[in-house]
Amino acid sequence: MKITRPSPSEHAPFASTYIDATAKALDAMGTDHLWSLLVTQPMALVELLDAVDPALVDYAYAPGKWTLGESLVHVSDTERVFAYRLMRVARGDTTPLPGFDQDAWVPESRTTGRPLDDILTEIQTVRAATLSLVKSLDEQAWGQVGVASGHPISPRALAWMIAGHFAHHLDLTRERYLAR
C-alpha cells in the first residue's frame, strides 16, 4: 500500500512539521512506504525503552516539561484523535471537526506511577487499531477532504501526521529523556 506525501492543500500549515518528520523518518529507513513506518514505530519505541529504569516514567527533563509517561500517553491520545479524524473524513463526513488542547489533556492523563510497560502496551494497541483502519481504506476514501481545526484535511495527511507525530516524540524520547 503506497500512501504518498500529501500536498500542502491537504493540511493546515502547522501539520508540515509532522509531514516533514515522516519524510525524515522514511529517509532514515531507506523507504518511501508509509505503511512500513507505521508498522515499525511502536516496536522501535519498545526497543528504545526496553532496558530503562521503570522509574523514568515519572522523569521530566526540565521544569515545566511533561514527564516521559505524560509524553507517551500524549502520543497515544493524539493518535486516537488523528485516527478518528481520518475515519470521519475517509467516510465522507464533512462536519467540521474541532481542535483539542493537548496541554489541558496531559494533566488529566494521570500517568504518575503508571507502569511504563502498561503505557507501551496502550501505544501498541492504539497503533494496531490505526493500522486496521488505514488498511481498510480504498482509493476513494483516501481522496476525501474534510475540515479539522478550521483547515482542510485529507486521510493521507492524517496518516502522515500520525507517523510524523510519533517520529517527533520518538526523537524527543531519545534526545531529552534518555540523554540524561
C-alpha positions in Angstrom: 0.0 0.0 0.0 1.5 3.3 -1.1 0.3 6.4 0.7 2.0 9.3 -1.0 3.0 12.5 0.7 0.1 14.9 0.9 0.1 18.3 -0.8 0.1 21.4 1.3 -3.6 21.9 0.3 -4.5 18.8 2.2 -3.5 20.0 5.7 -3.0 23.0 8.0 0.4 24.8 7.9 1.3 23.5 11.4 1.0 19.9 10.1 4.0 20.4 7.9 6.2 19.8 11.0 4.8 16.2 11.2 4.7 15.7 7.5 8.4 16.6 7.3 9.2 14.4 10.3 7.6 11.5 8.5 9.6 12.2 5.4 12.8 12.3 7.5 11.9 9.0 9.2 11.2 7.4 5.9 14.5 8.6 4.5 16.3 7.1 7.6 14.6 3.8 6.9 15.5 3.9 3.2 11.9 3.6 2.0 9.1 5.7 0.8 6.4 3.4 2.1 4.5 5.0 4.9 2.9 1.6 5.9 6.4 0.3 6.8 7.0 3.2 9.1 3.6 2.9 10.7 4.1 -0.8 11.3 7.7 -0.5 12.8 7.3 2.6 15.0 5.8 1.1 18.1 8.4 -1.7 18.3 11.2 0.9 17.8 9.8 2.7 20.9 9.6 -0.5 22.9 13.2 -1.4 21.9 14.4 2.1 22.8 12.8 1.9 26.3 13.4 -1.8 26.9 16.3 -1.5 29.3 15.4 1.8 31.0 14.7 2.1 34.7 10.9 1.9 35.1 11.0 5.0 37.4 11.9 7.0 34.3 8.2 7.1 33.5 7.9 10.0 36.1 11.0 11.9 34.9 10.7 15.3 33.3 13.8 16.5 31.5 13.3 20.2 32.6 11.0 22.1 34.9 7.6 22.6 33.4 8.1 19.8 30.8 6.0 16.7 30.6 7.2 13.5 32.2 8.1 10.7 30.0 4.8 9.0 30.9 2.8 12.1 30.0 4.7 12.5 26.7 4.0 8.9 25.8 0.3 9.0 26.7 0.1 12.2 24.7 1.4 10.2 21.7 -1.5 7.7 22.0 -4.1 10.4 22.8 -3.0 12.4 19.7 -3.0 9.3 17.5 -6.5 8.5 18.7 -7.7 12.0 17.7 -5.9 11.9 14.3 -7.2 8.4 13.6 -10.8 9.5 14.5 -10.4 12.4 12.1 -9.0 10.1 9.5 -12.0 7.8 9.8 -14.6 10.6 9.7 -13.0 12.2 6.6 -12.5 8.9 4.9 -16.2 8.1 5.4 -17.2 11.3 3.7 -18.2 13.2 6.8 -17.9 16.9 6.0 -18.8 18.1 9.5 -16.0 20.4 10.7 -14.0 18.8 13.4 -12.8 20.8 16.4 -9.2 21.1 17.6 -8.1 19.9 21.0 -5.9 21.3 23.8 -3.1 18.9 24.4 -1.8 20.9 27.3 -5.2 20.6 29.1 -5.3 16.9 28.4 -1.9 15.9 29.7 -2.5 16.5 33.4 -5.8 14.6 33.1 -3.8 11.5 31.8 -2.8 10.8 35.4 0.4 8.9 34.5 2.2 9.4 37.8 3.1 5.9 39.0 1.6 4.2 35.9 3.9 1.3 34.8 5.9 2.1 31.6 5.0 -1.3 30.2 1.3 -0.5 30.5 1.8 2.7 28.6 3.8 1.0 25.9 1.0 -1.7 25.6 -1.5 1.1 25.1 0.6 2.7 22.4 0.9 -0.6 20.6 -2.9 -1.2 20.9 -3.8 2.2 19.6 -1.4 1.7 16.6 -2.9 -1.7 15.9 -6.3 0.0 15.6 -4.9 2.7 13.4 -3.2 0.1 11.1 -6.5 -1.7 10.8 -8.3 1.5 9.8 -5.6 2.5 7.3 -5.5 -0.9 5.7 -9.3 -0.8 5.2 -9.4 2.3 3.1 -9.8 2.3 -0.7 -8.7 5.0 -3.2 -12.0 6.8 -2.9 -11.6 7.1 0.9 -8.0 8.4 0.5 -9.3 11.1 -1.8 -11.8 12.6 0.6 -11.2 16.0 2.1 -12.7 17.3 5.3 -12.1 20.1 7.8 -10.3 19.8 11.2 -9.2 22.7 13.4 -10.5 25.1 10.7 -8.3 23.8 7.9 -8.8 21.3 5.1 -7.5 17.8 5.9 -7.2 14.5 4.0 -6.9 11.0 5.2 -3.5 10.9 3.6 -2.4 13.9 5.5 -3.7 12.5 8.8 -1.8 9.2 8.2 1.4 11.1 7.6 0.7 13.3 10.7 0.2 10.2 12.8 3.6 8.8 11.7 5.3 12.2 12.0 3.9 13.0 15.4 5.2 9.6 16.6 8.6 10.1 15.0 8.8 13.5 16.7 8.2 12.0 20.1 10.5 9.1 19.4 13.3 11.6 18.8 12.3 13.6 21.9 12.4 10.4 24.0 15.8 9.5 22.7 17.3 13.1 22.9 15.7 14.5 26.0 14.5 11.7 28.3 17.3 9.2 27.7 20.2 11.5 27.2 20.4 12.5 30.9 
